[in-house]
């Protein structure tokens, strides 16, 4: 089988630490994990210990003030839907940005149909947020700011401390989509004034698909449960419990997947988040430096020196549609990338790439410099072919 050069890690990391697969296997094969918090027998208690330990690990990684404020979900999309629909009301005004993924936009559009007002912070020619827009868009009924930490299209990051300070000054709730930054960039909910952090497990955390979560800060927030069902306690109550973490964990948890996610967080801890971030920055810089002068190439996003960014490089090549270029890279060079709109329509509208889309390369800690060099050479060869 031809070796696959995988550069679609913003969608999902393909290569995982061996310990992740082993953890999922043993979680099932050993028959020692039952339903957490649903009994006092051994296998139920084993599952409870696993989930509670994972809460502690997650809280440590993201600077969550209280591990009890970590809840596990199926992915960031589920997290964002439960947060946005459970917290925001028709009378609210929300500030978000044109860099958001549809996991944020579509729930907000549903809320807009019910009366919630939306405003969008724009970007400059490099896709960097126009921070002055936050003050300009502020209204007396503004309740929250919803922003991604890193764009899945450009790789640009936002200044969470700056946005967090703005939210604190105006008593706004800061909701952060960390889909592209969890396990990639440092996050500290207290330092960055984050009230709600939504994350997925299958990208930079190297966990299995079907894992994710919600972290709450120390500000009291009143949610209406979006999903309700069995909770393991208060079974005679008609209303579903609103205590954390039960609030966001109705029904049976994906304990087998969470065992894998726990192993993914161990990998990050053992390797060191700072070392992972540095490696990813080096991969991104090397790729950018090798392709930036290829004739006909257009790059999107800011690549200024000493600016933190996610390991994402999106581009177009003159004479190629994004779909055709992606196909050629795969068929001729076994390179897997992502063409199209990347479920982020407003940033493509900002760049004028609605019709053609972009070709996105995104890296993980398992990518190597040799792979980067190979991908850059392949792009140059296709450019020369015309």
Protein Blocks (a to p, Z undefined) as FASTA:
>chain_A
ZZdddfblkmocfbdcfklmmmmmmmmmnopaccehiajbfklmmmmmmmmmmmmmmmmm
nopablklpccdfblklmmmmmmmmmpcfkbccdddfkbcfklmmmmmmmmmnopacddd
dddfkopacfklmmmmpcfklcbdcddfbdcklopacdfklmmmmmmmnopacdddfklm
gokaccdfklnopabdcddfklmnopaehiacddddfbdcddddfbgcdehiaklbmbdc
fbdfklmmgcjddfklmmmmmmmmmmmmmnopmlmmmmmmmmmmmmmmmmmmgghiaced
jfbehiacddddddddehiafklmmmmmmmmnopacdehjkopaklmmmnopmmnopadd
dddfkbcfklmmmmmmmmmmmmmnZZ
